[in-house]
């Protein structure tokens, strides 16, 4: 397979990428710059050729200061990033852009990674260099953003503001890469899915995105969650400053990044609160309590796919979040919502359909994983990617050669059952029995 470099002239400046048969890939393109605890700003245009052949820049996180391979349970390290060399910074706003070899007005899929709002990288093995969508005529963009204390400080949601900035950058510049700025779909997994849901609570992306895919994290937020407001989170952040040995935000801006991160990490583990690990009400991205936005119907009305895995993180809650949102949308005749239950056990696994295992099937970088994949895995991978590709093109996952996937409705309440065997729908009763079994017995690695 021939590999060559390509230099693309863009509105930001010239960019060097890599071209292979069937696709082009640009890694680590900066879309914003930041200083600690400030909103993202535009990157000044450049005149010299920007090297976008890798590697990317990621946000400081747990693996920046600790050897993950020595953890008590290094499952996710071994699964998604064994032996990888990462580059960290406080301004990690970079994109990977993967296009067809000859792109022209291609629809665009923008992916926001997970990691509990505290870890994760733009180039993780399942999706960071996936060419499956490019081979289907779709541009894939994966987004880096600020994490942990740099994201969540004082409930200001810096990471969510980064994501909005990135999506606006894509709207403004994806045409330079052969994309159609009028057909952008956002997608997220785990905390990335929660982020996508958060972005739907305001009109920040109205008219910019035409659809959303949420893997293990989308739907209506349970009413028992606390910590949304700055008042509820004040004590937590005061304690972080105390642990860092400073008094006030201006002093906290000046401490070394490791000191800042370790103060946040210690406080979040010893005195856990919702504010420690989740965005809060910032008055912009999340204007008010999500439950109130839902009651008022003030949630972005776009087609959605909401999915879970059968051994998911807090599976019963995540299923009910997705299912209740789909029913709520159907009852109000909003845009269609399609649900799925991923229920395939990856070969060689200690667990069953663990949280995030559907990433391998949704992006297809299976050759970068150690597992002895089988024919049903590849077949299921192609099917899931085809569904999402159709959804990105039209807002409907259905298409020729695929089993019917109806949206959830008042009378049709099943989720598409991705198990590699059947083409059936999983009823609410089936899903709930699965979730109960997971909670009692078949727990995943989290």
VEXDREN-2710 file (C-alpha; in Angstrom, 1 decimal):
% VEXDREN-2710
k/r/px/py/pz
1/UNK/0.0/0.0/0.0
2/UNK/1.5/3.3/-1.0
3/UNK/1.8/6.0/1.6
4/UNK/2.5/9.6/0.7
5/UNK/2.3/13.1/2.3
6/UNK/-0.2/15.6/1.2
7/UNK/-0.2/19.4/1.9
8/UNK/-3.6/21.0/2.1
9/UNK/-4.2/24.7/1.9
10/UNK/-6.7/25.7/4.5
11/UNK/-8.2/29.0/5.8
12/UNK/-6.0/28.5/8.9
13/UNK/-2.8/27.8/6.9
14/UNK/-1.1/24.9/5.1
15/UNK/-1.4/21.5/6.7
16/UNK/0.7/18.4/6.1
17/UNK/-1.1/15.1/6.4
18/UNK/-0.7/11.5/5.3
19/UNK/-2.5/9.8/2.4
20/UNK/-3.0/6.2/1.8
21/UNK/-5.1/4.2/-0.6
22/UNK/-8.7/5.1/0.3
23/UNK/-8.2/7.9/2.9
24/UNK/-6.3/10.9/4.2
25/UNK/-5.4/11.5/7.9
26/UNK/-4.4/14.7/9.6
27/UNK/-3.4/14.3/13.3
28/UNK/-3.1/17.0/16.0
29/UNK/-4.6/20.0/14.2
30/UNK/-5.0/22.8/16.8
31/UNK/-8.5/24.4/16.9
32/UNK/-8.1/26.6/20.0
33/UNK/-5.6/27.9/22.6
34/UNK/-6.3/28.4/26.3
35/UNK/-4.7/29.5/29.5
36/UNK/-5.6/27.9/32.8
37/UNK/-9.2/28.6/33.8
38/UNK/-10.0/30.7/30.7
39/UNK/-12.3/30.2/27.8
40/UNK/-10.9/28.9/24.5
41/UNK/-9.7/31.4/21.9
42/UNK/-9.0/31.1/18.2
43/UNK/-5.6/29.9/17.0
44/UNK/-3.9/32.6/15.0
45/UNK/-3.5/31.6/11.3
46/UNK/-0.1/30.2/10.4
47/UNK/2.0/30.6/7.3
48/UNK/4.5/27.7/7.7
49/UNK/3.3/24.2/6.9
50/UNK/1.7/22.6/10.0
51/UNK/2.9/19.1/10.5
52/UNK/-0.3/17.1/11.1
53/UNK/1.2/13.6/10.7
54/UNK/1.1/13.1/14.5
55/UNK/1.3/12.7/17.4
56/UNK/-1.6/14.5/19.0
57/UNK/-1.5/16.6/22.1
58/UNK/-3.7/15.5/25.0
59/UNK/-4.7/17.0/28.3
60/UNK/-2.8/16.3/31.6
61/UNK/-4.5/13.4/33.3
62/UNK/-3.9/10.3/35.5
63/UNK/-1.5/8.6/33.1
64/UNK/0.6/11.8/33.0
65/UNK/1.8/11.3/36.5
66/UNK/1.2/7.5/37.2
67/UNK/2.1/4.2/35.5
68/UNK/-1.3/2.8/34.6
69/UNK/0.3/-0.6/33.8
70/UNK/1.0/-1.0/37.6
71/UNK/-2.6/-0.3/38.7
72/UNK/-4.5/-3.0/40.6
73/UNK/-6.8/-3.4/37.6
74/UNK/-5.1/-2.1/34.4
75/UNK/-7.9/-3.5/32.2
76/UNK/-8.6/-0.3/30.2
77/UNK/-4.9/0.5/29.9
78/UNK/-4.3/-2.9/28.3
79/UNK/-7.4/-2.6/26.2
80/UNK/-7.0/0.9/24.7
81/UNK/-3.5/2.3/25.1
82/UNK/-0.8/-0.3/25.9
83/UNK/2.7/1.0/25.3
84/UNK/1.4/4.3/23.8
85/UNK/3.6/7.4/24.0
86/UNK/1.4/10.4/24.8
87/UNK/2.1/14.2/24.7
88/UNK/0.4/16.3/27.4
89/UNK/-0.4/20.0/27.7
90/UNK/-2.8/22.4/29.4
91/UNK/-4.0/23.5/26.0
92/UNK/-4.8/20.2/24.4
93/UNK/-7.3/21.5/21.9
94/UNK/-6.4/19.3/18.9
95/UNK/-8.3/17.4/16.3
96/UNK/-7.7/14.3/14.2
97/UNK/-9.4/14.5/10.8
98/UNK/-9.8/11.4/8.6
99/UNK/-11.3/11.9/5.2
100/UNK/-11.8/9.9/2.0
101/UNK/-9.0/9.9/-0.5
102/UNK/-10.9/12.3/-2.7
103/UNK/-13.4/14.1/-0.4
104/UNK/-16.1/16.3/-1.8
105/UNK/-19.0/17.7/0.3
106/UNK/-18.8/14.7/2.6
107/UNK/-21.0/14.4/5.7
108/UNK/-19.1/14.8/8.9
109/UNK/-19.0/12.8/12.2
110/UNK/-17.4/14.5/15.2
111/UNK/-16.4/12.2/18.0
112/UNK/-16.0/13.2/21.7
113/UNK/-14.0/10.7/23.7
114/UNK/-15.0/9.4/27.1
115/UNK/-13.0/8.9/30.3
116/UNK/-15.1/10.1/33.1
117/UNK/-14.4/13.8/32.3
118/UNK/-10.9/13.1/33.8
119/UNK/-9.0/10.9/31.3
120/UNK/-9.0/10.0/27.6
121/UNK/-7.1/10.9/24.5
122/UNK/-8.0/12.1/21.0
123/UNK/-6.1/9.2/19.4
124/UNK/-7.2/6.2/21.5
125/UNK/-6.8/2.9/19.6
126/UNK/-10.4/2.1/18.7
127/UNK/-11.2/5.5/17.1
128/UNK/-8.1/7.7/16.8
129/UNK/-7.0/6.5/13.4
130/UNK/-10.2/4.7/12.2
131/UNK/-10.6/4.7/8.5
132/UNK/-14.0/2.9/8.3
133/UNK/-16.1/6.0/7.9
134/UNK/-13.7/7.5/5.4
135/UNK/-14.2/4.4/3.3
136/UNK/-17.9/5.0/3.4
137/UNK/-17.6/8.6/2.2
138/UNK/-17.8/10.3/5.6
139/UNK/-15.2/12.5/7.4
140/UNK/-14.4/11.5/10.9
141/UNK/-13.2/14.1/13.4
142/UNK/-12.1/13.2/16.9
143/UNK/-11.8/16.0/19.5
144/UNK/-9.4/16.7/22.3
145/UNK/-10.5/18.9/25.2
146/UNK/-9.6/19.9/28.7
147/UNK/-10.2/17.3/31.5
148/UNK/-10.4/16.9/35.2
149/UNK/-9.6/20.0/37.2
150/UNK/-8.8/22.0/34.1
151/UNK/-12.3/21.2/32.8
152/UNK/-14.5/21.1/35.9
153/UNK/-13.1/23.9/38.1
154/UNK/-15.9/25.8/39.9
155/UNK/-18.5/24.2/37.6
156/UNK/-17.4/26.3/34.7
157/UNK/-17.4/23.5/32.2
158/UNK/-14.2/24.5/30.3
159/UNK/-14.1/21.2/28.5
160/UNK/-17.7/21.6/27.2
161/UNK/-16.8/25.1/26.0
162/UNK/-13.8/23.5/24.2
163/UNK/-16.2/21.0/22.5
164/UNK/-18.6/23.8/21.4
165/UNK/-15.6/25.7/20.1
166/UNK/-14.4/22.6/18.2
167/UNK/-17.7/22.0/16.6
168/UNK/-17.9/25.6/15.5
169/UNK/-14.4/25.3/14.1
170/UNK/-15.5/22.2/12.1
171/UNK/-18.5/24.1/10.8
172/UNK/-16.2/27.0/9.7
173/UNK/-13.2/25.0/8.3
174/UNK/-14.3/21.4/7.4
175/UNK/-15.0/22.6/3.8
176/UNK/-11.2/22.9/3.4
177/UNK/-11.0/19.2/4.0
178/UNK/-13.8/18.3/1.7
179/UNK/-16.6/18.2/4.3
180/UNK/-20.2/19.5/4.1
181/UNK/-20.6/22.0/7.0
182/UNK/-24.4/21.6/6.7
183/UNK/-24.2/17.9/7.6
184/UNK/-22.4/17.6/11.0
185/UNK/-23.3/14.8/13.5
186/UNK/-21.8/14.8/17.0
187/UNK/-21.0/11.5/18.7
188/UNK/-19.7/10.6/22.2
189/UNK/-19.0/7.6/24.4
190/UNK/-19.4/7.4/28.2
191/UNK/-18.4/10.9/29.5
192/UNK/-18.3/11.9/25.8
193/UNK/-21.9/10.8/25.5
194/UNK/-22.8/12.8/28.6
195/UNK/-21.0/15.8/27.1
196/UNK/-23.1/15.5/23.9
197/UNK/-26.2/15.4/26.1
198/UNK/-25.0/18.4/28.0
199/UNK/-24.5/20.2/24.7
200/UNK/-28.2/19.6/23.9
201/UNK/-29.4/21.6/27.0
202/UNK/-28.8/24.9/25.3
203/UNK/-29.0/26.4/21.8
204/UNK/-25.2/26.7/21.6
205/UNK/-25.1/24.2/18.7
206/UNK/-28.5/24.9/17.1
207/UNK/-28.1/24.9/13.4
208/UNK/-24.6/23.5/13.6
209/UNK/-25.3/19.8/14.3
210/UNK/-28.0/17.8/12.6
211/UNK/-27.8/14.6/14.7
212/UNK/-26.3/13.0/17.8
213/UNK/-25.0/9.5/18.7
214/UNK/-24.6/8.7/22.4
215/UNK/-22.9/5.5/23.5
216/UNK/-23.4/4.7/27.2
217/UNK/-24.3/8.1/28.7
218/UNK/-27.1/9.8/26.8
219/UNK/-30.6/10.4/28.1
220/UNK/-32.5/12.0/31.0
221/UNK/-30.4/12.7/34.1
222/UNK/-31.7/11.0/37.3
223/UNK/-33.3/13.5/39.6
224/UNK/-31.3/12.4/42.6
225/UNK/-28.0/13.8/41.3
226/UNK/-26.6/16.7/43.3
227/UNK/-23.7/19.1/42.7
228/UNK/-24.9/20.9/39.6
229/UNK/-24.8/24.4/41.0
230/UNK/-21.7/26.4/41.9
231/UNK/-23.0/26.7/45.4
232/UNK/-23.2/23.0/45.8
233/UNK/-19.7/22.6/44.6
234/UNK/-18.0/25.5/46.4
235/UNK/-16.8/23.4/49.4
236/UNK/-15.2/20.8/47.2
237/UNK/-13.2/23.4/45.2
238/UNK/-12.3/25.3/48.4
239/UNK/-10.8/22.0/49.6
240/UNK/-8.8/21.6/46.3
241/UNK/-7.3/25.0/46.8
242/UNK/-6.4/24.1/50.4
243/UNK/-4.7/20.9/49.3
244/UNK/-2.7/22.8/46.7
245/UNK/-1.5/25.1/49.4
246/UNK/-3.0/28.3/47.9
247/UNK/-5.8/30.7/48.7
248/UNK/-8.0/31.7/45.7
249/UNK/-8.1/31.2/42.0
250/UNK/-5.3/33.6/41.0
251/UNK/-2.8/31.7/43.2
252/UNK/-4.1/28.4/41.9
253/UNK/-3.4/29.5/38.3
254/UNK/0.3/29.6/39.2
255/UNK/0.9/26.3/40.9
256/UNK/2.7/23.5/38.8
257/UNK/0.2/21.3/36.9
258/UNK/1.1/18.2/38.9
259/UNK/0.5/20.0/42.2
260/UNK/-2.9/21.1/40.9
261/UNK/-3.9/17.7/39.5
262/UNK/-2.9/15.8/42.6
263/UNK/-4.8/18.2/44.9
264/UNK/-7.9/17.7/42.7
265/UNK/-7.4/13.9/42.5
266/UNK/-6.9/13.4/46.3
267/UNK/-9.9/15.5/47.1
268/UNK/-12.1/13.8/44.5
269/UNK/-11.2/10.3/45.9
270/UNK/-11.3/11.1/49.6
271/UNK/-14.4/13.4/49.6
272/UNK/-16.2/12.3/46.5
273/UNK/-19.0/14.6/45.2
274/UNK/-20.9/15.0/41.9
275/UNK/-19.0/18.3/41.4
276/UNK/-15.7/16.4/41.4
277/UNK/-16.5/14.4/38.3
278/UNK/-19.3/16.1/36.3
279/UNK/-20.0/19.4/34.7
280/UNK/-22.2/21.8/36.5
281/UNK/-24.5/24.7/35.8
282/UNK/-22.5/27.4/34.1
283/UNK/-25.3/29.5/32.7
284/UNK/-24.3/29.0/29.1
285/UNK/-23.8/25.4/28.1
286/UNK/-25.9/24.1/30.9
287/UNK/-28.2/27.1/31.7
288/UNK/-30.1/25.4/34.5
289/UNK/-30.9/22.0/36.0
290/UNK/-31.2/19.4/33.1
291/UNK/-34.5/18.1/34.7
292/UNK/-35.9/21.6/34.4
293/UNK/-34.8/21.9/30.8
294/UNK/-36.5/18.6/30.1
295/UNK/-39.8/19.7/31.7
296/UNK/-39.8/22.8/29.6
297/UNK/-38.9/20.9/26.5
298/UNK/-35.7/23.0/26.0
299/UNK/-33.5/20.3/24.7
300/UNK/-32.0/20.4/21.2
301/UNK/-34.5/18.7/18.9
302/UNK/-32.4/16.5/16.6
303/UNK/-32.4/12.8/15.6
304/UNK/-30.5/10.7/18.1
305/UNK/-29.0/7.2/18.6
306/UNK/-28.7/6.2/22.2
307/UNK/-26.9/2.9/23.1
308/UNK/-25.8/0.9/26.1
309/UNK/-23.8/-2.3/26.6
310/UNK/-25.2/-5.2/28.7
311/UNK/-22.3/-5.1/31.2
312/UNK/-22.2/-1.3/31.2
313/UNK/-21.1/1.1/33.9
314/UNK/-24.2/1.5/36.2
315/UNK/-26.2/-0.4/33.5
316/UNK/-29.6/-0.1/34.9
317/UNK/-29.4/3.6/35.4
318/UNK/-27.8/4.2/31.9
319/UNK/-30.5/2.1/30.3
320/UNK/-33.3/3.9/32.1
321/UNK/-31.8/7.3/31.1
322/UNK/-31.8/6.3/27.4
323/UNK/-35.1/4.6/27.4
324/UNK/-37.0/7.3/29.3
325/UNK/-35.6/10.0/27.0
326/UNK/-36.6/8.0/23.9
327/UNK/-40.1/7.7/25.2
328/UNK/-40.3/11.3/26.2
329/UNK/-39.2/12.4/22.8
330/UNK/-41.7/10.1/21.0
331/UNK/-44.5/11.3/23.3
332/UNK/-43.8/14.9/22.3
333/UNK/-43.4/14.1/18.6
334/UNK/-39.8/15.3/18.5
335/UNK/-37.1/14.0/16.2
336/UNK/-36.7/10.2/16.2
337/UNK/-34.6/8.4/18.8
338/UNK/-33.1/5.0/18.0
339/UNK/-31.9/2.8/20.8
340/UNK/-29.5/-0.1/20.9
341/UNK/-28.4/-2.8/23.4
342/UNK/-24.9/-4.1/22.6
343/UNK/-24.8/-7.7/23.9
344/UNK/-21.8/-9.3/22.2
345/UNK/-19.0/-10.8/24.3
346/UNK/-15.7/-9.9/22.6
347/UNK/-13.6/-13.1/22.2
348/UNK/-10.9/-13.7/24.8
349/UNK/-12.6/-11.5/27.3
350/UNK/-12.6/-11.8/31.1
351/UNK/-15.9/-9.8/31.1
352/UNK/-18.9/-9.9/28.8
353/UNK/-20.1/-6.8/27.0
354/UNK/-18.1/-4.4/29.2
355/UNK/-18.4/-0.6/29.2
356/UNK/-16.8/0.8/26.0
357/UNK/-16.3/-2.6/24.2
358/UNK/-18.7/-1.3/21.5
359/UNK/-16.1/1.2/20.5
360/UNK/-14.2/-1.5/18.7
361/UNK/-17.3/-2.4/16.7
362/UNK/-18.4/1.2/16.1
363/UNK/-15.1/2.3/14.7
364/UNK/-13.5/-1.0/13.5
365/UNK/-9.8/-0.6/14.4
366/UNK/-9.8/-4.3/15.4
367/UNK/-6.3/-5.0/14.1
368/UNK/-5.0/-2.7/16.8
369/UNK/-6.4/-5.0/19.6
370/UNK/-5.0/-8.2/20.9
371/UNK/-8.3/-10.2/20.8
372/UNK/-8.8/-13.2/18.5
373/UNK/-11.7/-11.6/16.6
374/UNK/-14.1/-14.0/14.9
375/UNK/-16.3/-13.7/11.8
376/UNK/-19.4/-12.6/13.7
377/UNK/-17.4/-9.8/15.2
378/UNK/-16.4/-8.4/11.8
379/UNK/-19.9/-8.9/10.5
380/UNK/-21.4/-7.0/13.5
381/UNK/-18.7/-4.3/13.1
382/UNK/-19.7/-3.7/9.5
383/UNK/-23.4/-3.6/10.4
384/UNK/-23.0/-1.1/13.2
385/UNK/-20.8/1.2/11.2
386/UNK/-23.2/1.0/8.2
387/UNK/-26.1/2.0/10.5
388/UNK/-24.1/5.0/11.9
389/UNK/-22.9/6.0/8.4
390/UNK/-26.5/6.1/7.2
391/UNK/-27.5/8.1/10.2
392/UNK/-24.8/10.7/9.6
393/UNK/-26.0/11.0/6.0
394/UNK/-29.7/11.3/6.6
395/UNK/-30.6/11.2/10.3
396/UNK/-32.0/7.6/9.8
397/UNK/-29.8/4.5/10.4
398/UNK/-31.8/2.3/8.0
399/UNK/-30.6/1.4/4.6
400/UNK/-30.4/-1.3/1.9
401/UNK/-29.1/-4.6/3.2
402/UNK/-29.6/-3.8/6.8
403/UNK/-32.2/-5.3/9.2
404/UNK/-34.9/-2.7/10.0
405/UNK/-34.1/-0.5/13.0
406/UNK/-37.3/1.4/14.0
407/UNK/-37.2/4.5/16.2
408/UNK/-38.6/4.2/19.7
409/UNK/-42.2/5.2/19.7
410/UNK/-45.3/5.1/21.9
411/UNK/-46.1/1.6/20.8
412/UNK/-42.6/0.4/19.5
413/UNK/-40.3/0.5/22.6
414/UNK/-37.6/-2.0/21.6
415/UNK/-33.9/-1.3/21.2
416/UNK/-31.9/-2.8/18.4
417/UNK/-30.1/-5.9/19.7
418/UNK/-26.5/-6.0/18.7
419/UNK/-25.3/-9.5/19.7
420/UNK/-23.8/-10.8/16.4
421/UNK/-26.4/-13.5/16.1
422/UNK/-29.9/-12.1/15.8
423/UNK/-31.5/-9.2/14.0
424/UNK/-34.2/-8.8/16.7
425/UNK/-35.3/-5.9/18.9
426/UNK/-34.6/-6.1/22.7
427/UNK/-37.8/-5.2/24.6
428/UNK/-37.7/-3.1/27.7
429/UNK/-38.4/-6.3/29.7
430/UNK/-35.5/-8.1/28.2
431/UNK/-33.2/-5.1/28.7
432/UNK/-34.2/-4.7/32.3
433/UNK/-33.6/-8.3/33.1
434/UNK/-30.2/-8.1/31.5
435/UNK/-29.4/-5.0/33.6
436/UNK/-30.5/-6.6/36.8
437/UNK/-28.4/-9.7/36.1
438/UNK/-25.4/-7.4/35.4
439/UNK/-25.9/-5.5/38.7
440/UNK/-26.2/-8.8/40.7
441/UNK/-23.7/-11.1/38.8
442/UNK/-22.2/-10.3/35.5
443/UNK/-20.4/-7.0/36.4
444/UNK/-18.0/-5.3/34.0
445/UNK/-14.5/-4.0/34.9
446/UNK/-15.8/-0.7/36.4
END
